[in-house]
Amino acid sequence: MEVQDRLETLVTAAQFDVCSYSGVHEVNRASSRFIFRATLPGGGSMSLFKVLLTNVCTNDCAYCANQMRRDIRRISFLPEELAKIFMQLHSKRMVQGLFLSSGVAGNASRTMESMIKTVAILRHRYQFQGYIHLKILPGASFDYVEEGCRLATRVSVNMEAPTIEHLARLSSRKDLYQGILEPMHWVKKIKAVDERLVPSGQTTQFVVGAAGETDRDILRTSSALYNELELRRVYFSAFRPVKNSPLEGQRPTPPLREHRLYQTDWLLRVYGFTPAEVELALGKTGNLSLGRDPKLTIAQRQPWLFPVDVNIASYDELLRVPGIGPTSAKRIIETRRDHSIYSVEQLRKMRVSVRKTVPYIWFQGMLTTEKETQLSFIPEIDDIDEPKPTLAAILG
């Protein structure tokens, strides 16, 4: 096949691997349909060449467009071809980095060998020192995982489902412990030996809604992964049914569910909320409300914490106020070193979302007209099960 045709197929097939900070898969159509725009944590974005080495796959993942039982055209790139294509795009300043994934052709280690060869060509022959996100294929041997860590900026092993039970509903061939968690442990150990390796850390991904899991299932496993394996972050991909797949007739997951998971994950990773606090955002079904910000729900279920005095509250106390994030919390603390905060307008100038914040704060001289009554609405608190302490206990 012509290179253009193979690119079309393998770039399209790569869309199910998530690498955007926001979880939104955006194609930069203005320049090329082969370039994906990944949003960065601090704002801005990075143009990535996001592609599969091959869509040949021996796995039977029910949600996947590339699974072995689908009758589709199977094609591949040679490592030299893919490296050359990337450098052509990079030399034209169309891309800044590479996101390389693949189906499992034959076995995981053999395919990983070709993926690593692609990255090695870029690093050594072309002297490319920029961003490379390399997927570690479930089941790959230690030697290939170690070599991938020496070459890539970021690595990831997709977990896809939060427990053994849920993964079994999606695939009869994947082993959660040996195939997925073991390589994750290897990456952690490899980084511990040489902290310069994999500077952007390791990540994973869940396909949300494919296996009938709850948000509680996903968040408990995510929290355990952060604590035990020191993952940099977890990505969430709302399930979308694929034609001629076992889940073709299953309803797609609402994108808003994906968004709520990202909001809650942010509370765990960045705001320092405990797993028990995050559980307060969950309803009786174990899922987050699609219609309400999880941080607001958590605040409303802990009325004894509010209102907080913005002139004396600690950084952690400020972070628990709806409408105040890490940046605005730091601005409040910096401002009050010089003078007290005495008006809502001051907070607005610090880019605090005052509409959300005012019902949960207090300062001397605050007008009653500035005080809303949102605190009067306190939803019934569900019975909360304490999160299980270990990853092994959670996964089953």
N, C-alpha and C positions, 0 to 999 in steps of 0.2 A: 504493500500500500504506500501511497505517497505520504510524506511526512505530515503534510497538512491534515490529511484524513485521520492519521493516527493521533495527532495532537487533539483534534476535535473530540475523538472518542475518549482518550485517556484523561483529558482535562475535565470533561463532563463527568466522568466516573469518579473523579477526585472530590467532587462537591460534597460528598457525604462525610468527609473528614473535616472537622471544624478547626479553624485556626484563628478566627477573628475574635478579638477581645470581647466584643459585644454579643457574639453568637450570631451575628448577621452575616450571611454569605453574600458579599457584594462583588459583582463583576465590573471591572473598569472598562466598560464597552467603548469609551471614548478613544482608547488607544488600542486595545486588543482584547478579544474574548478569552485569550489565554492568560490574562493577568488578573489576579484577585487582590482586592484591597483589604488588608487586615488592619482593624482598628487597634491602636496602641493604648495602654493603660493611662498615660498622661495626656491623651488627646493626640490628634494627628493620625497618620496611618502609614503603612508600609506596603509597597507593591510586591507581591509574591508571585513567582511562577509555581503554580500548584498543580501537581500532575502525578499520575500513577506510572510506575515503571512498566506494569502490565496489568491487564484486567483478567488474566487467567487466574483461577482460584479453585482450590480444592476444598474450601470451607463451605458450609451450607447455611450460613447466617440468614435467617428468614427475612430480615429487613433489608438485606443488601442487594444492590443492583448488579453486583459482580459474582453473586454466589453460584456455585458449581452447577446447579440444576436449571439455571436460566439459559434459554436458547438465544445467545447473543454472539456477535462477532468477537473473537478473542485475538488480541494483538499485544505487541510488546515493543519496547525500545531496547536497543543495546546501550550499555553504559556510555560508550563513546558518543553515540548519537544524542542522547539526552543531555550530556554535559555540553556538547557543542551548541545545541539549541539554546540552552540557558545562557551561555556566554554571549551568543549573538544578541539575545534580548537585553542582557546586562550591558553590553558595549554600547547599545543604543539608548541606554538609560531608561529602558522601559520597565525593568524590574530591579529590585534591591536585594531580594533574597529568594531562596528556594524552599518549597515545602514538598518533600518527596515521600510518597506512600506507595503501596503496591498491593495487588492480590497475592495470594500464596500459590506460586507456580511450582508444583511438585512437592516441595517441603519448605518450611520457613527458613531454614539455614541457607539453603541453596539460593533462595530469592534474596535474602539479606546480603549474601555475598555480592550479588549484582548491584544492589542498591548502594552498598558501601563502596564498591568500585566506582560507581558514578560520582559519589562525593569525593573520593580520593583523587580522581582525575581533576575535579574542580579545584581542590586544595593544592595539589602538587604540580600538575601540569600547567593549569591556568593561573595558579597563585591567587585564587579567589579567597579572600579572608572575611567575607561578609556573612550574613545570617543564613543558616541552613537548619531547617526543622526536619529531622529524620524520624520516620515511624519505625519503631521496633516491632517486628511481626511476632505475634504470639507463637511461642514454641521455638523461637530462634535460640541457638546455643550461646553459652557465655562468651566465647571468643568473639562472636560477631557483635554481641551487645557491647563488649568492651571496646572493640574497634570503632563502632558507631559513636560511642561516647568521646573517643579521641578526636573525631572528625567534625561532629555536629555542634551547633550552638545550642540546640534544644532537641530532646528526644521525647518520645511518647509511646506508650502502649495503650491501646484502646481497650478499656474494660467492657464498655457497652451496656452492661447490666449490673445492678448493685449486689446481687447475691448469687450463689450457685443455683438456687432454684430458678431464679429469673433468667440466668444465662442458659440454662437447660431448655427453656421454652423457645429460645432463639437459635440455638445451635446444638447439634449432637456431637460435634467434633472438637469443640473448644474446652480446654481444661482451665478453670479459673485460677487454681493455685499454681500448678506447674507451668502452664502456658502463659499466664498473664502476670500474676503476682510475683512469681519468682524472678522474671526479668526486671520488674520494678525494684525489687530488693537488690538485685545486682547493680542497677544504676546508682542506687543510694550508696552502696559500698564502694563503687568505683569513684564516685565523687568525693567520698570521705578520704580516700587515699590521695587524691590530687584535686583540690578544690578549684583548680583552673579549668578543669574539664566541664563540659556542658554548662557554660556560664548562665544560660537562660533556664536551666533546670529541666525537670521532666514534668509532663502533664498526662492527662488521660481524658477520655470522653465517654459520656453516657448517651445512649439513644433513648430519649425520653418518651415513654408511653408505649413502646413496642412490646414489652413483656408483662404489662399489667402491674408494674411496680408503682408504689406510692412515692410522693415527694419525701416522706419520712425515710423510706428505704434509701433513696438516693442521697439525702443529706447526711444520714448517719454514716453511710459508707464514705462519702466525701470527707467528712470530718475525721474519720479514722485514717484515711489516706494522707491527709495533711499532717496529722499528728505522728503517725508511725513511719511513713515513707517520705515525708518532707516534700510532697509534690508542690510544684510552683503554682499550679492551678488546675481546676477541673473545668472542662467544656461540656456544654449541654446541647444536644441536637434534637429538636422536636421531630418525632417520627413522621415520615411521609411515605405512604404506601407506594410500592414500586410495581408496575405492571408485570404480570406473569411471575409473581413471587408468592410464597405461601401466605403473606400478609396483605395481599393485593386488596382484599375486601375490608380490611380493618380501617377504621376512621383515623384520619390524621390527628396528631396532637396539636392543640391550639398553640400558636407561637407565643401567646401570652403566658402559657405555663412555663415555657423555656425562659422567658424574661423574668418571671417571678423567682425561678431557681437561681438565675444569675444575681438578682438582688439579694437573695438570702445567702448565697455563697459569698458575696461581698461582705456581708455582716460577719461571717465567720473568719474570713481571711484578713480583712482590712480593719474592720471596726473592733475586732477582739471580742465579739459576742461569744458566749459559751454555747456548747451544744444544747444545754438545758434551756437557755434563753431562746434559741432558735426554734426549739420545739413549741414554744408559745405561739408561734405564727401558724401552726398547723391546725386544721379543723379535725372534726371527729373521724373523718375518712382517712386522715393521714396526709392530706394534700393542702397546699397553700391556696388561699383565696385568690381567684383570678381578678377580682374587683377591688382588692385593697393591697396597698404597699405592705409587705411583711414587717417592716420596721414600725410602721404605725400600729399594726395589730399588736406587736410585742409591747409597745409603750402603753397601749390602752389596757392591756392585761396586767400591767404592773403600776397601778395608779399611785401606790405609796411612794414611788420614786420621784413624783412630780408634784408641783413645779420645782425646777431647779433654779437657783440664784445664779444668773450668768456671770456675776461678778466674783463669785468664789468657787464655782463648780470646777471639779477637776476635768482634765482632758477626757477621761473615760466617761464621766458623767455627762459631759456635753455631747459625746458621740451617741448617747442613747436617746437624745432628743430628736424627734422627727424634724427633718429639714436642716439639720446640722451634720455636715460631713467632716472628714479629717482636715480639709483646707480651711473651712470656715471656723472649726473649733480652734485651730492654731491662730487664726486671725483674732478671735475673741480674746484668747489668752494674751497675745501680744498687745492688743489695744488696751486692755485693762491694766497693764503695767504702767501706762502713762496716765490714764484717767478711767473713772468708772463709766460703765455703760448705762445710759439713762434714757434711751429712746429706741423705739422700734426702727426708726429711720437709720440709726447707726448700724443696726444689725443688717438692714437691707443693703446698705453700702458695702458691707462685708460679704455680700452675696449669700446671705442666709435666706432660706425659703420661709419668710416670716409667716405666710399663711398657714404653713404646717407647724411652725415653731411656737408661735405666741401662746397657744393653750398649755404649753408644757414648761414655760419659763417664767421667771419673776425677776424684777429689779426694783429698787426703791424709787417710788414716784410713778410706777406704772399705772396708767389710767385704766379704770374698769372697762372703758369702751374698747381698749386694746385687747382685753381678755375675752377669748371665745369660750364656748361651753362644750367643746368636743370631749373633754374629760368625763362628762356625765354619761357618755356612751361607753360602757365597759361590757364587751361581749362575755358571755358565759365561758368560763375556763374549762376546757376539756380535761379529763384525767390524763396526766402526762406520765408516760413511762420513762424512766431514766435511761439515757442512751447506754447501750452495752459498752463495756470498757475497751474491748480489743477488736481489731479488724477481723480476726478469726471468728469471734463470737457473732459479729454482725453478719458476715458473709454466709454463715451456715456450713 
